[in-house]
């Protein structure tokens, strides 16, 4: 279970950061849509991914055995 939580945190965090970077790059290029999606939706999805990563890591920290 602990390994699964860590992998969820890693994958969601990387995906979130990449989506935010794409949204930022599109906005810097003065583009309002990427692949038919508005950049606001991409930014929200990126923030949601990073939030999921934080919550998964927090669950890992709460569930790990004490030394």
N, CA, C and O atoms as a Maestro MAE file, in Angstrom:
{
 s_m_m2io_version
 :::
 2.0.0
}

f_m_ct {
 s_m_title
 :::
 protein
 m_atom[268] {
  # First column is atom index #
  i_m_mmod_type
  r_m_x_coord
  r_m_y_coord
  r_m_z_coord
  i_m_residue_number
  s_m_chain_name
  s_m_pdb_residue_name
  s_m_pdb_atom_name
  i_m_atomic_number
  :::
  1 25 0.821 -1.194 0.000 1 A "UNK " " N  " 7
  2 3 0.000 0.000 0.000 1 A "UNK " " CA " 6
  3 2 0.868 1.262 0.000 1 A "UNK " " C  " 6
  4 15 0.554 2.255 -0.657 1 A "UNK " " O  " 8
  5 25 1.971 1.192 0.759 2 A "UNK " " N  " 7
  6 3 2.824 2.374 0.836 2 A "UNK " " CA " 6
  7 2 3.481 2.682 -0.504 2 A "UNK " " C  " 6
  8 15 3.603 3.840 -0.904 2 A "UNK " " O  " 8
  9 25 3.898 1.627 -1.182 3 A "UNK " " N  " 7
  10 3 4.502 1.825 -2.496 3 A "UNK " " CA " 6
  11 2 3.509 2.407 -3.491 3 A "UNK " " C  " 6
  12 15 3.871 3.242 -4.319 3 A "UNK " " O  " 8
  13 25 2.266 1.969 -3.411 4 A "UNK " " N  " 7
  14 3 1.235 2.490 -4.304 4 A "UNK " " CA " 6
  15 2 0.983 3.974 -4.064 4 A "UNK " " C  " 6
  16 15 0.848 4.748 -5.012 4 A "UNK " " O  " 8
  17 25 0.921 4.369 -2.796 5 A "UNK " " N  " 7
  18 3 0.691 5.785 -2.487 5 A "UNK " " CA " 6
  19 2 1.834 6.661 -2.999 5 A "UNK " " C  " 6
  20 15 1.603 7.750 -3.524 5 A "UNK " " O  " 8
  21 25 3.057 6.182 -2.842 6 A "UNK " " N  " 7
  22 3 4.203 6.960 -3.324 6 A "UNK " " CA " 6
  23 2 4.165 7.092 -4.842 6 A "UNK " " C  " 6
  24 15 4.439 8.167 -5.375 6 A "UNK " " O  " 8
  25 25 3.825 5.997 -5.550 7 A "UNK " " N  " 7
  26 3 3.776 6.070 -7.012 7 A "UNK " " CA " 6
  27 2 2.634 6.957 -7.490 7 A "UNK " " C  " 6
  28 15 2.787 7.667 -8.484 7 A "UNK " " O  " 8
  29 25 1.501 6.933 -6.810 8 A "UNK " " N  " 7
  30 3 0.401 7.840 -7.159 8 A "UNK " " CA " 6
  31 2 0.857 9.286 -6.981 8 A "UNK " " C  " 6
  32 15 0.587 10.139 -7.827 8 A "UNK " " O  " 8
  33 25 1.546 9.553 -5.881 9 A "UNK " " N  " 7
  34 3 2.023 10.915 -5.626 9 A "UNK " " CA " 6
  35 2 3.009 11.362 -6.701 9 A "UNK " " C  " 6
  36 15 2.936 12.495 -7.177 9 A "UNK " " O  " 8
  37 25 3.920 10.488 -7.082 10 A "UNK " " N  " 7
  38 3 4.919 10.857 -8.088 10 A "UNK " " CA " 6
  39 2 4.283 11.114 -9.452 10 A "UNK " " C  " 6
  40 15 4.571 12.118 -10.104 10 A "UNK " " O  " 8
  41 25 3.429 10.206 -9.869 11 A "UNK " " N  " 7
  42 3 2.827 10.334 -11.205 11 A "UNK " " CA " 6
  43 2 1.899 11.545 -11.273 11 A "UNK " " C  " 6
  44 15 1.941 12.311 -12.236 11 A "UNK " " O  " 8
  45 25 1.059 11.717 -10.246 12 A "UNK " " N  " 7
  46 3 0.144 12.859 -10.245 12 A "UNK " " CA " 6
  47 2 0.903 14.181 -10.166 12 A "UNK " " C  " 6
  48 15 0.509 15.161 -10.798 12 A "UNK " " O  " 8
  49 25 1.975 14.212 -9.402 13 A "UNK " " N  " 7
  50 3 2.770 15.437 -9.296 13 A "UNK " " CA " 6
  51 2 3.444 15.807 -10.606 13 A "UNK " " C  " 6
  52 15 3.434 16.970 -11.010 13 A "UNK " " O  " 8
  53 25 4.022 14.830 -11.262 14 A "UNK " " N  " 7
  54 3 4.679 15.098 -12.547 14 A "UNK " " CA " 6
  55 2 3.656 15.532 -13.595 14 A "UNK " " C  " 6
  56 15 3.898 16.475 -14.349 14 A "UNK " " O  " 8
  57 25 2.514 14.845 -13.641 15 A "UNK " " N  " 7
  58 3 1.471 15.214 -14.603 15 A "UNK " " CA " 6
  59 2 0.951 16.616 -14.320 15 A "UNK " " C  " 6
  60 15 0.714 17.389 -15.248 15 A "UNK " " O  " 8
  61 25 0.773 16.949 -13.047 16 A "UNK " " N  " 7
  62 3 0.286 18.274 -12.685 16 A "UNK " " CA " 6
  63 2 1.256 19.372 -13.080 16 A "UNK " " C  " 6
  64 15 0.854 20.406 -13.614 16 A "UNK " " O  " 8
  65 25 2.521 19.147 -12.817 17 A "UNK " " N  " 7
  66 3 3.532 20.147 -13.174 17 A "UNK " " CA " 6
  67 2 3.605 20.317 -14.693 17 A "UNK " " C  " 6
  68 15 3.732 21.437 -15.187 17 A "UNK " " O  " 8
  69 25 3.525 19.215 -15.428 18 A "UNK " " N  " 7
  70 3 3.573 19.309 -16.892 18 A "UNK " " CA " 6
  71 2 2.370 20.051 -17.449 18 A "UNK " " C  " 6
  72 15 2.516 20.865 -18.361 18 A "UNK " " O  " 8
  73 25 1.170 19.780 -16.910 19 A "UNK " " N  " 7
  74 3 -0.013 20.491 -17.383 19 A "UNK " " CA " 6
  75 2 0.070 21.981 -17.078 19 A "UNK " " C  " 6
  76 15 -0.315 22.806 -17.907 19 A "UNK " " O  " 8
  77 25 0.565 22.329 -15.904 20 A "UNK " " N  " 7
  78 3 0.731 23.747 -15.571 20 A "UNK " " CA " 6
  79 2 1.759 24.414 -16.477 20 A "UNK " " C  " 6
  80 15 1.586 25.564 -16.881 20 A "UNK " " O  " 8
  81 25 2.833 23.685 -16.794 21 A "UNK " " N  " 7
  82 3 3.856 24.242 -17.681 21 A "UNK " " CA " 6
  83 2 3.309 24.455 -19.086 21 A "UNK " " C  " 6
  84 15 3.625 25.458 -19.726 21 A "UNK " " O  " 8
  85 25 2.490 23.523 -19.573 22 A "UNK " " N  " 7
  86 3 1.875 23.683 -20.893 22 A "UNK " " CA " 6
  87 2 0.934 24.890 -20.895 22 A "UNK " " C  " 6
  88 15 0.927 25.674 -21.844 22 A "UNK " " O  " 8
  89 25 0.147 25.032 -19.837 23 A "UNK " " N  " 7
  90 3 -0.769 26.178 -19.749 23 A "UNK " " CA " 6
  91 2 0.008 27.489 -19.687 23 A "UNK " " C  " 6
  92 15 -0.376 28.469 -20.324 23 A "UNK " " O  " 8
  93 25 1.095 27.510 -18.925 24 A "UNK " " N  " 7
  94 3 1.913 28.720 -18.847 24 A "UNK " " CA " 6
  95 2 2.566 29.039 -20.185 24 A "UNK " " C  " 6
  96 15 2.589 30.193 -20.611 24 A "UNK " " O  " 8
  97 25 3.097 28.015 -20.843 25 A "UNK " " N  " 7
  98 3 3.729 28.237 -22.144 25 A "UNK " " CA " 6
  99 2 2.742 28.716 -23.191 25 A "UNK " " C  " 6
  100 15 3.072 29.565 -24.019 25 A "UNK " " O  " 8
  101 25 1.522 28.172 -23.158 26 A "UNK " " N  " 7
  102 3 0.504 28.617 -24.111 26 A "UNK " " CA " 6
  103 2 0.116 30.060 -23.848 26 A "UNK " " C  " 6
  104 15 -0.082 30.839 -24.780 26 A "UNK " " O  " 8
  105 25 0.010 30.410 -22.582 27 A "UNK " " N  " 7
  106 3 -0.354 31.794 -22.248 27 A "UNK " " CA " 6
  107 2 0.763 32.740 -22.640 27 A "UNK " " C  " 6
  108 15 0.495 33.844 -23.115 27 A "UNK " " O  " 8
  109 25 2.015 32.331 -22.450 28 A "UNK " " N  " 7
  110 3 3.152 33.162 -22.827 28 A "UNK " " CA " 6
  111 2 3.213 33.350 -24.342 28 A "UNK " " C  " 6
  112 15 3.689 34.374 -24.833 28 A "UNK " " O  " 8
  113 25 2.723 32.345 -25.077 29 A "UNK " " N  " 7
  114 3 2.702 32.432 -26.537 29 A "UNK " " CA " 6
  115 2 1.434 33.115 -27.047 29 A "UNK " " C  " 6
  116 15 1.200 33.177 -28.254 29 A "UNK " " O  " 8
  117 25 0.615 33.629 -26.119 30 A "UNK " " N  " 7
  118 3 -0.613 34.343 -26.453 30 A "UNK " " CA " 6
  119 2 -1.615 33.441 -27.176 30 A "UNK " " C  " 6
  120 15 -2.317 33.881 -28.086 30 A "UNK " " O  " 8
  121 25 -1.671 32.190 -26.763 31 A "UNK " " N  " 7
  122 3 -2.626 31.222 -27.286 31 A "UNK " " CA " 6
  123 2 -3.639 30.927 -26.185 31 A "UNK " " C  " 6
  124 15 -3.271 30.791 -25.018 31 A "UNK " " O  " 8
  125 25 -4.894 30.831 -26.551 32 A "UNK " " N  " 7
  126 3 -5.934 30.638 -25.541 32 A "UNK " " CA " 6
  127 2 -6.459 29.214 -25.503 32 A "UNK " " C  " 6
  128 15 -7.199 28.861 -24.585 32 A "UNK " " O  " 8
  129 25 -6.095 28.383 -26.481 33 A "UNK " " N  " 7
  130 3 -6.528 26.991 -26.497 33 A "UNK " " CA " 6
  131 2 -5.366 26.099 -26.928 33 A "UNK " " C  " 6
  132 15 -4.558 26.461 -27.784 33 A "UNK " " O  " 8
  133 25 -5.311 24.929 -26.310 34 A "UNK " " N  " 7
  134 3 -4.301 23.926 -26.665 34 A "UNK " " CA " 6
  135 2 -5.045 22.627 -26.907 34 A "UNK " " C  " 6
  136 15 -5.640 22.070 -25.984 34 A "UNK " " O  " 8
  137 25 -5.019 22.153 -28.102 35 A "UNK " " N  " 7
  138 3 -5.697 20.905 -28.428 35 A "UNK " " CA " 6
  139 2 -7.198 20.955 -28.223 35 A "UNK " " C  " 6
  140 15 -7.818 19.935 -27.920 35 A "UNK " " O  " 8
  141 25 -7.786 22.122 -28.383 36 A "UNK " " N  " 7
  142 3 -9.223 22.270 -28.207 36 A "UNK " " CA " 6
  143 2 -9.643 22.545 -26.769 36 A "UNK " " C  " 6
  144 15 -10.826 22.760 -26.508 36 A "UNK " " O  " 8
  145 25 -8.704 22.543 -25.833 37 A "UNK " " N  " 7
  146 3 -9.015 22.825 -24.433 37 A "UNK " " CA " 6
  147 2 -8.552 24.230 -24.078 37 A "UNK " " C  " 6
  148 15 -7.445 24.623 -24.447 37 A "UNK " " O  " 8
  149 25 -9.368 24.986 -23.375 38 A "UNK " " N  " 7
  150 3 -8.903 26.312 -22.933 38 A "UNK " " CA " 6
  151 2 -7.767 26.168 -21.913 38 A "UNK " " C  " 6
  152 15 -7.722 25.199 -21.154 38 A "UNK " " O  " 8
  153 25 -6.861 27.135 -21.907 39 A "UNK " " N  " 7
  154 3 -5.701 27.007 -21.020 39 A "UNK " " CA " 6
  155 2 -6.103 27.100 -19.551 39 A "UNK " " C  " 6
  156 15 -5.388 26.595 -18.685 39 A "UNK " " O  " 8
  157 25 -7.226 27.732 -19.260 40 A "UNK " " N  " 7
  158 3 -7.704 27.764 -17.878 40 A "UNK " " CA " 6
  159 2 -8.042 26.373 -17.371 40 A "UNK " " C  " 6
  160 15 -7.781 26.045 -16.213 40 A "UNK " " O  " 8
  161 25 -8.625 25.557 -18.241 41 A "UNK " " N  " 7
  162 3 -8.951 24.182 -17.861 41 A "UNK " " CA " 6
  163 2 -7.678 23.362 -17.671 41 A "UNK " " C  " 6
  164 15 -7.612 22.528 -16.767 41 A "UNK " " O  " 8
  165 25 -6.669 23.586 -18.508 42 A "UNK " " N  " 7
  166 3 -5.393 22.883 -18.341 42 A "UNK " " CA " 6
  167 2 -4.723 23.276 -17.031 42 A "UNK " " C  " 6
  168 15 -4.157 22.430 -16.338 42 A "UNK " " O  " 8
  169 25 -4.790 24.554 -16.697 43 A "UNK " " N  " 7
  170 3 -4.193 25.013 -15.449 43 A "UNK " " CA " 6
  171 2 -4.918 24.408 -14.252 43 A "UNK " " C  " 6
  172 15 -4.278 23.985 -13.290 43 A "UNK " " O  " 8
  173 25 -6.235 24.363 -14.303 44 A "UNK " " N  " 7
  174 3 -7.004 23.754 -13.218 44 A "UNK " " CA " 6
  175 2 -6.686 22.264 -13.083 44 A "UNK " " C  " 6
  176 15 -6.548 21.759 -11.969 44 A "UNK " " O  " 8
  177 25 -6.570 21.572 -14.193 45 A "UNK " " N  " 7
  178 3 -6.233 20.152 -14.148 45 A "UNK " " CA " 6
  179 2 -4.830 19.951 -13.563 45 A "UNK " " C  " 6
  180 15 -4.597 18.994 -12.824 45 A "UNK " " O  " 8
  181 25 -3.917 20.834 -13.887 46 A "UNK " " N  " 7
  182 3 -2.569 20.751 -13.334 46 A "UNK " " CA " 6
  183 2 -2.545 20.969 -11.830 46 A "UNK " " C  " 6
  184 15 -1.853 20.256 -11.103 46 A "UNK " " O  " 8
  185 25 -3.296 21.947 -11.369 47 A "UNK " " N  " 7
  186 3 -3.375 22.205 -9.934 47 A "UNK " " CA " 6
  187 2 -4.036 21.026 -9.221 47 A "UNK " " C  " 6
  188 15 -3.609 20.641 -8.132 47 A "UNK " " O  " 8
  189 25 -5.068 20.455 -9.825 48 A "UNK " " N  " 7
  190 3 -5.733 19.291 -9.238 48 A "UNK " " CA " 6
  191 2 -4.778 18.102 -9.153 48 A "UNK " " C  " 6
  192 15 -4.800 17.362 -8.170 48 A "UNK " " O  " 8
  193 25 -3.948 17.914 -10.164 49 A "UNK " " N  " 7
  194 3 -2.959 16.834 -10.129 49 A "UNK " " CA " 6
  195 2 -1.945 17.027 -9.016 49 A "UNK " " C  " 6
  196 15 -1.596 16.074 -8.320 49 A "UNK " " O  " 8
  197 25 -1.469 18.251 -8.845 50 A "UNK " " N  " 7
  198 3 -0.514 18.507 -7.769 50 A "UNK " " CA " 6
  199 2 -1.167 18.359 -6.400 50 A "UNK " " C  " 6
  200 15 -0.518 17.912 -5.455 50 A "UNK " " O  " 8
  201 25 -2.432 18.723 -6.279 51 A "UNK " " N  " 7
  202 3 -3.145 18.524 -5.027 51 A "UNK " " CA " 6
  203 2 -3.302 17.039 -4.715 51 A "UNK " " C  " 6
  204 15 -3.127 16.622 -3.570 51 A "UNK " " O  " 8
  205 25 -3.630 16.244 -5.728 52 A "UNK " " N  " 7
  206 3 -3.728 14.798 -5.540 52 A "UNK " " CA " 6
  207 2 -2.389 14.232 -5.086 52 A "UNK " " C  " 6
  208 15 -2.347 13.354 -4.224 52 A "UNK " " O  " 8
  209 25 -1.309 14.722 -5.653 53 A "UNK " " N  " 7
  210 3 0.018 14.260 -5.261 53 A "UNK " " CA " 6
  211 2 0.301 14.600 -3.800 53 A "UNK " " C  " 6
  212 15 0.836 13.774 -3.062 53 A "UNK " " O  " 8
  213 25 -0.051 15.792 -3.389 54 A "UNK " " N  " 7
  214 3 0.165 16.186 -1.993 54 A "UNK " " CA " 6
  215 2 -0.661 15.331 -1.043 54 A "UNK " " C  " 6
  216 15 -0.167 14.915 0.004 54 A "UNK " " O  " 8
  217 25 -1.904 15.068 -1.395 55 A "UNK " " N  " 7
  218 3 -2.761 14.256 -0.529 55 A "UNK " " CA " 6
  219 2 -2.289 12.807 -0.461 55 A "UNK " " C  " 6
  220 15 -2.356 12.184 0.599 55 A "UNK " " O  " 8
  221 25 -1.815 12.266 -1.576 56 A "UNK " " N  " 7
  222 3 -1.302 10.899 -1.566 56 A "UNK " " CA " 6
  223 2 -0.033 10.806 -0.715 56 A "UNK " " C  " 6
  224 15 0.160 9.830 0.010 56 A "UNK " " O  " 8
  225 25 0.820 11.807 -0.802 57 A "UNK " " N  " 7
  226 3 2.027 11.798 0.015 57 A "UNK " " CA " 6
  227 2 1.684 11.966 1.486 57 A "UNK " " C  " 6
  228 15 2.309 11.339 2.341 57 A "UNK " " O  " 8
  229 25 0.707 12.795 1.790 58 A "UNK " " N  " 7
  230 3 0.264 12.955 3.169 58 A "UNK " " CA " 6
  231 2 -0.310 11.652 3.721 58 A "UNK " " C  " 6
  232 15 -0.058 11.302 4.873 58 A "UNK " " O  " 8
  233 25 -1.078 10.936 2.905 59 A "UNK " " N  " 7
  234 3 -1.611 9.638 3.330 59 A "UNK " " CA " 6
  235 2 -0.478 8.651 3.566 59 A "UNK " " C  " 6
  236 15 -0.539 7.853 4.501 59 A "UNK " " O  " 8
  237 25 0.542 8.696 2.743 60 A "UNK " " N  " 7
  238 3 1.705 7.835 2.946 60 A "UNK " " CA " 6
  239 2 2.379 8.148 4.282 60 A "UNK " " C  " 6
  240 15 2.728 7.239 5.035 60 A "UNK " " O  " 8
  241 25 2.557 9.434 4.570 61 A "UNK " " N  " 7
  242 3 3.212 9.820 5.825 61 A "UNK " " CA " 6
  243 2 2.379 9.420 7.029 61 A "UNK " " C  " 6
  244 15 2.927 9.020 8.056 61 A "UNK " " O  " 8
  245 25 1.069 9.523 6.918 62 A "UNK " " N  " 7
  246 3 0.200 9.170 8.043 62 A "UNK " " CA " 6
  247 2 0.145 7.667 8.272 62 A "UNK " " C  " 6
  248 15 -0.050 7.232 9.407 62 A "UNK " " O  " 8
  249 25 0.312 6.865 7.230 63 A "UNK " " N  " 7
  250 3 0.177 5.412 7.336 63 A "UNK " " CA " 6
  251 2 1.488 4.675 7.564 63 A "UNK " " C  " 6
  252 15 1.462 3.491 7.900 63 A "UNK " " O  " 8
  253 25 2.612 5.316 7.397 64 A "UNK " " N  " 7
  254 3 3.881 4.598 7.532 64 A "UNK " " CA " 6
  255 2 4.111 4.189 8.982 64 A "UNK " " C  " 6
  256 15 3.678 4.878 9.906 64 A "UNK " " O  " 8
  257 25 4.781 3.086 9.171 65 A "UNK " " N  " 7
  258 3 5.039 2.614 10.545 65 A "UNK " " CA " 6
  259 2 6.066 3.504 11.260 65 A "UNK " " C  " 6
  260 15 6.984 4.040 10.639 65 A "UNK " " O  " 8
  261 25 5.894 3.642 12.526 66 A "UNK " " N  " 7
  262 3 6.825 4.437 13.330 66 A "UNK " " CA " 6
  263 2 8.094 3.630 13.591 66 A "UNK " " C  " 6
  264 15 8.053 2.407 13.730 66 A "UNK " " O  " 8
  265 25 9.210 4.331 13.655 67 A "UNK " " N  " 7
  266 3 10.492 3.649 13.882 67 A "UNK " " CA " 6
  267 2 10.747 3.422 15.362 67 A "UNK " " C  " 6
  268 15 11.779 2.861 15.731 67 A "UNK " " O  " 8
  :::
 }
 m_bond[267] {
  # First column is bond index #
  i_m_from
  i_m_to
  i_m_order
  :::
  1 1 2 1
  2 2 3 1
  3 3 4 2
  4 3 5 1
  5 5 6 1
  6 6 7 1
  7 7 8 2
  8 7 9 1
  9 9 10 1
  10 10 11 1
  11 11 12 2
  12 11 13 1
  13 13 14 1
  14 14 15 1
  15 15 16 2
  16 15 17 1
  17 17 18 1
  18 18 19 1
  19 19 20 2
  20 19 21 1
  21 21 22 1
  22 22 23 1
  23 23 24 2
  24 23 25 1
  25 25 26 1
  26 26 27 1
  27 27 28 2
  28 27 29 1
  29 29 30 1
  30 30 31 1
  31 31 32 2
  32 31 33 1
  33 33 34 1
  34 34 35 1
  35 35 36 2
  36 35 37 1
  37 37 38 1
  38 38 39 1
  39 39 40 2
  40 39 41 1
  41 41 42 1
  42 42 43 1
  43 43 44 2
  44 43 45 1
  45 45 46 1
  46 46 47 1
  47 47 48 2
  48 47 49 1
  49 49 50 1
  50 50 51 1
  51 51 52 2
  52 51 53 1
  53 53 54 1
  54 54 55 1
  55 55 56 2
  56 55 57 1
  57 57 58 1
  58 58 59 1
  59 59 60 2
  60 59 61 1
  61 61 62 1
  62 62 63 1
  63 63 64 2
  64 63 65 1
  65 65 66 1
  66 66 67 1
  67 67 68 2
  68 67 69 1
  69 69 70 1
  70 70 71 1
  71 71 72 2
  72 71 73 1
  73 73 74 1
  74 74 75 1
  75 75 76 2
  76 75 77 1
  77 77 78 1
  78 78 79 1
  79 79 80 2
  80 79 81 1
  81 81 82 1
  82 82 83 1
  83 83 84 2
  84 83 85 1
  85 85 86 1
  86 86 87 1
  87 87 88 2
  88 87 89 1
  89 89 90 1
  90 90 91 1
  91 91 92 2
  92 91 93 1
  93 93 94 1
  94 94 95 1
  95 95 96 2
  96 95 97 1
  97 97 98 1
  98 98 99 1
  99 99 100 2
  100 99 101 1
  101 101 102 1
  102 102 103 1
  103 103 104 2
  104 103 105 1
  105 105 106 1
  106 106 107 1
  107 107 108 2
  108 107 109 1
  109 109 110 1
  110 110 111 1
  111 111 112 2
  112 111 113 1
  113 113 114 1
  114 114 115 1
  115 115 116 2
  116 115 117 1
  117 117 118 1
  118 118 119 1
  119 119 120 2
  120 119 121 1
  121 121 122 1
  122 122 123 1
  123 123 124 2
  124 123 125 1
  125 125 126 1
  126 126 127 1
  127 127 128 2
  128 127 129 1
  129 129 130 1
  130 130 131 1
  131 131 132 2
  132 131 133 1
  133 133 134 1
  134 134 135 1
  135 135 136 2
  136 135 137 1
  137 137 138 1
  138 138 139 1
  139 139 140 2
  140 139 141 1
  141 141 142 1
  142 142 143 1
  143 143 144 2
  144 143 145 1
  145 145 146 1
  146 146 147 1
  147 147 148 2
  148 147 149 1
  149 149 150 1
  150 150 151 1
  151 151 152 2
  152 151 153 1
  153 153 154 1
  154 154 155 1
  155 155 156 2
  156 155 157 1
  157 157 158 1
  158 158 159 1
  159 159 160 2
  160 159 161 1
  161 161 162 1
  162 162 163 1
  163 163 164 2
  164 163 165 1
  165 165 166 1
  166 166 167 1
  167 167 168 2
  168 167 169 1
  169 169 170 1
  170 170 171 1
  171 171 172 2
  172 171 173 1
  173 173 174 1
  174 174 175 1
  175 175 176 2
  176 175 177 1
  177 177 178 1
  178 178 179 1
  179 179 180 2
  180 179 181 1
  181 181 182 1
  182 182 183 1
  183 183 184 2
  184 183 185 1
  185 185 186 1
  186 186 187 1
  187 187 188 2
  188 187 189 1
  189 189 190 1
  190 190 191 1
  191 191 192 2
  192 191 193 1
  193 193 194 1
  194 194 195 1
  195 195 196 2
  196 195 197 1
  197 197 198 1
  198 198 199 1
  199 199 200 2
  200 199 201 1
  201 201 202 1
  202 202 203 1
  203 203 204 2
  204 203 205 1
  205 205 206 1
  206 206 207 1
  207 207 208 2
  208 207 209 1
  209 209 210 1
  210 210 211 1
  211 211 212 2
  212 211 213 1
  213 213 214 1
  214 214 215 1
  215 215 216 2
  216 215 217 1
  217 217 218 1
  218 218 219 1
  219 219 220 2
  220 219 221 1
  221 221 222 1
  222 222 223 1
  223 223 224 2
  224 223 225 1
  225 225 226 1
  226 226 227 1
  227 227 228 2
  228 227 229 1
  229 229 230 1
  230 230 231 1
  231 231 232 2
  232 231 233 1
  233 233 234 1
  234 234 235 1
  235 235 236 2
  236 235 237 1
  237 237 238 1
  238 238 239 1
  239 239 240 2
  240 239 241 1
  241 241 242 1
  242 242 243 1
  243 243 244 2
  244 243 245 1
  245 245 246 1
  246 246 247 1
  247 247 248 2
  248 247 249 1
  249 249 250 1
  250 250 251 1
  251 251 252 2
  252 251 253 1
  253 253 254 1
  254 254 255 1
  255 255 256 2
  256 255 257 1
  257 257 258 1
  258 258 259 1
  259 259 260 2
  260 259 261 1
  261 261 262 1
  262 262 263 1
  263 263 264 2
  264 263 265 1
  265 265 266 1
  266 266 267 1
  267 267 268 2
  :::
 }
}
